[in-house]
Amino acid sequence: MVSPSNPSDRLWSIILAGGEGTRLSSLVHRWLGRPKPKQYCAFVGTRSMFQHTLDRAARLTPPERMVTVVAHSHRQEAFAQLEGRPGSTILFQPTNRDTAAGVFLPLTYIRARAPQATVVLYPSDHFVYPEERFLEAVRRAVRIAELRPDRLVMLGVAPDRLELDYGWVQPGQLIAGPPGKPVQAVRSFLEKPEIAQADAALRAGALWNTLVFAANVDLLWTLGWQCVPDMMPRFERLCRAVGGPDEGRVLKAIYQGMPVKNFSFDLLQRVPEKLAVVELTDALWSDWGKPERIAETLRRIDRRPAFPLTCLDRPFVPFPMTAAEGGLPMTV
């Protein structure tokens, strides 16, 4: 078993940073006077969400086992924020074809180099606090993924409201772990439900999907062929080209006509029997995809945003976090 303080030397990290952040574009434009993808913005403190994500991943894997996906049009922003973080692999996605391509592109490079690896995937637009509790949950997911290579192990969060933009994970029977920190099978997975479906999931004790997960490379590749078979020949072709003189040309070629597939909707939702879930507890998690989520999170930790409050569509009313919520000083 992998020690919690010593993750496997077969562990790799994938950082997804290729999105455009359209739902935050108006806030960012009012703030900066120009477009800037949300993941490269420092909404609080001095580090961007992208930099926070890189630093989290570096706690578990060395740079040579980190693969980051960046949009080709974001090269300048990404390179500026990668300064001082040498040694990792940066992949410039020719075009955004949704999250399935975003996952299988870096997975192809890892498979070409370490086909027996376990990978952890981190979206780069999430806020988590405190980070150590988050990483403890990631380590648990990694341990189970290595013990059970037939399972993709997700991090779930207990919901506090109806949310139609997230995936909902219905936990099933116990797979492993102590009663207080169980790892459970997944009974069902529902991506971006209708309001009645979300209400039913909330009442049934379902968790939000964070899209942070640990899984064996071979399992992910097999699930790709099962769920998105029209994409996989392209990535098989790229896998054979990695490290060779035609790698760049093949990468561009496979994105011509690449199917648009969503990893949660087109893959996770179809294979609940291959999933497991670890609940993230005693930590605050938020997908910062909307201005109101940023404002809500910063109110809870009693921090003012780095941008002028006038940039928000709604008034920002700070309030201190209660002791029950873990009102502790925060380093950003």
Residue pairs with C-beta under 8 A, 6 or more apart in sequence:
1 143
1 146
1 147
2 8
2 139
2 142
2 143
2 146
4 136
4 139
4 140
4 143
7 60
7 61
7 139
7 142
8 118
8 142
8 146
10 114
10 116
10 117
10 118
10 146
11 60
11 61
11 65
11 117
11 118
11 119
11 120
11 142
12 61
12 65
12 66
12 67
12 110
12 114
12 117
12 118
12 119
12 120
13 57
13 60
13 61
13 65
13 66
13 67
13 119
13 120
13 121
13 122
14 67
14 68
14 69
14 103
14 106
14 107
14 110
14 119
14 120
14 121
14 122
15 50
15 53
15 54
15 57
15 66
15 67
15 68
15 69
15 122
15 124
16 69
16 99
16 102
16 103
16 121
16 122
16 123
16 124
17 39
17 50
17 53
17 68
17 69
17 70
17 71
17 74
17 78
17 124
18 69
18 70
18 71
18 74
18 93
18 96
18 102
19 37
19 38
19 39
19 71
19 96
19 125
20 37
20 71
20 96
21 28
21 37
21 38
21 39
21 125
21 289
23 289
23 290
24 38
24 41
24 288
24 289
24 290
24 291
24 294
25 35
25 38
27 291
27 307
27 311
27 312
27 313
28 35
28 36
28 38
28 41
29 35
30 310
30 311
31 307
31 308
31 311
32 41
36 77
37 71
37 74
37 77
38 49
38 125
38 288
38 289
39 48
39 49
39 50
39 53
39 124
39 125
40 48
40 49
40 50
40 74
40 77
40 78
40 81
41 48
41 49
42 48
42 49
42 51
42 306
43 49
43 288
43 294
43 298
43 305
43 306
43 307
44 298
44 303
44 304
44 305
44 306
44 332
45 306
45 331
45 332
46 306
46 332
47 55
47 332
48 81
49 124
49 125
49 126
49 127
49 288
50 78
50 81
50 124
51 81
52 127
52 332
53 122
53 123
53 124
53 126
54 66
54 68
54 82
54 85
54 88
56 122
56 128
56 131
56 134
56 135
57 66
57 120
57 122
58 66
58 85
59 131
59 135
60 120
60 135
60 138
60 139
60 142
61 120
62 87
63 85
63 86
63 87
63 88
64 87
64 88
65 114
66 88
66 89
67 88
67 89
67 91
67 106
67 109
67 110
68 78
68 82
68 88
68 89
68 90
68 91
68 106
69 91
69 93
69 102
69 105
69 106
70 78
70 90
70 91
70 92
70 93
71 92
71 93
71 96
72 92
72 93
72 94
72 95
75 92
78 90
82 88
82 90
89 106
89 109
91 105
91 106
91 109
93 101
93 102
93 105
93 255
94 251
94 252
94 255
95 255
95 258
96 102
97 255
97 258
97 259
97 260
97 261
98 260
98 261
98 262
98 263
99 211
99 261
99 262
99 263
99 264
100 224
100 228
100 231
100 259
100 261
100 262
100 263
100 266
100 267
101 231
101 255
101 258
101 259
101 260
101 261
102 263
103 121
103 220
103 263
104 220
104 224
104 228
104 231
104 232
104 235
105 235
105 238
107 119
107 217
107 220
107 221
107 235
108 235
108 238
108 239
108 242
109 242
110 117
110 119
110 217
111 117
111 217
111 221
111 239
112 239
112 242
112 243
113 242
114 217
115 217
115 218
116 216
116 217
116 218
117 216
117 217
118 142
118 145
118 146
118 149
118 214
118 215
118 216
118 217
119 214
119 215
119 216
119 217
119 220
120 138
120 141
120 142
120 212
120 213
120 214
121 211
121 212
121 213
121 214
122 212
123 210
123 211
123 212
123 287
125 287
125 288
125 289
126 210
126 212
126 285
126 286
126 287
126 288
127 284
127 285
127 286
127 288
127 294
127 297
128 134
128 283
128 284
128 285
129 283
129 284
129 301
129 330
130 283
130 326
130 328
130 330
133 280
133 281
133 282
133 283
134 280
134 283
134 285
137 155
137 278
137 279
137 280
137 281
137 283
138 155
138 212
138 214
140 177
140 181
140 183
140 278
141 153
141 154
141 155
141 183
141 212
141 213
141 214
141 278
142 153
142 214
144 151
144 153
144 175
144 176
144 177
144 183
144 214
144 276
144 278
145 151
145 152
145 153
145 214
145 215
145 216
146 216
147 176
148 175
148 176
148 276
149 216
149 218
149 219
150 219
150 274
151 175
151 215
151 219
151 274
151 275
151 276
152 213
152 214
152 215
152 219
152 220
152 223
152 268
152 271
152 274
152 275
152 276
153 183
153 213
153 214
153 215
153 275
153 276
153 277
153 278
154 169
154 186
154 209
154 210
154 211
154 212
154 213
154 268
154 275
154 276
154 277
154 278
155 210
155 212
155 213
155 277
155 278
155 279
155 280
156 169
156 171
156 207
156 208
156 209
156 210
156 277
156 278
156 279
156 280
157 207
157 208
157 210
157 279
157 280
157 285
158 207
158 208
158 279
158 281
159 166
159 168
159 202
159 206
159 207
159 208
162 195
162 198
162 199
162 202
163 198
163 208
164 192
164 193
164 194
164 195
164 198
165 192
165 287
165 289
165 290
166 192
166 208
166 209
166 287
167 189
167 190
167 191
167 192
167 208
167 209
167 211
167 264
167 268
167 269
168 189
168 190
168 191
168 193
168 197
168 198
168 201
168 202
168 206
168 207
168 208
168 209
169 186
169 188
169 189
169 206
169 207
169 208
169 209
169 275
169 277
170 186
170 187
170 188
170 189
170 190
170 201
170 204
170 205
170 206
171 184
171 185
171 186
171 187
171 205
171 206
171 207
171 277
171 279
172 184
172 185
172 186
172 187
173 184
173 185
174 182
174 183
174 184
174 185
175 182
175 183
175 184
175 185
175 276
176 182
176 183
177 183
177 278
181 278
181 279
181 281
182 279
183 276
183 277
183 278
184 276
184 277
185 273
185 275
185 276
185 277
186 272
186 273
186 275
186 276
186 277
187 272
188 272
189 209
189 264
189 268
189 269
189 272
189 275
190 197
190 201
190 206
190 269
191 209
191 262
191 264
191 265
191 268
191 269
192 265
193 201
207 277
207 279
209 264
209 268
210 280
210 285
210 287
211 263
211 264
219 274
221 232
223 267
223 271
223 274
224 231
224 232
224 235
224 267
225 232
226 270
226 271
227 266
227 267
227 270
227 271
228 259
228 261
228 266
228 267
230 259
231 258
231 259
231 261
234 254
234 258
235 254
237 250
237 254
238 247
238 250
238 251
238 254
241 247
241 250
241 251
261 267
268 275
282 326
284 297
284 300
284 301
284 325
284 326
286 293
286 294
286 296
286 297
287 293
288 294
288 297
291 312
291 313
291 314
292 314
294 305
295 305
295 312
295 314
295 316
298 304
298 305
298 316
298 318
299 316
299 317
299 318
299 319
300 321
300 325
301 321
301 327
301 330
302 318
302 319
302 320
302 321
302 327
303 318
303 330
303 332
304 316
304 318
305 316
309 315
309 316
320 327
321 327
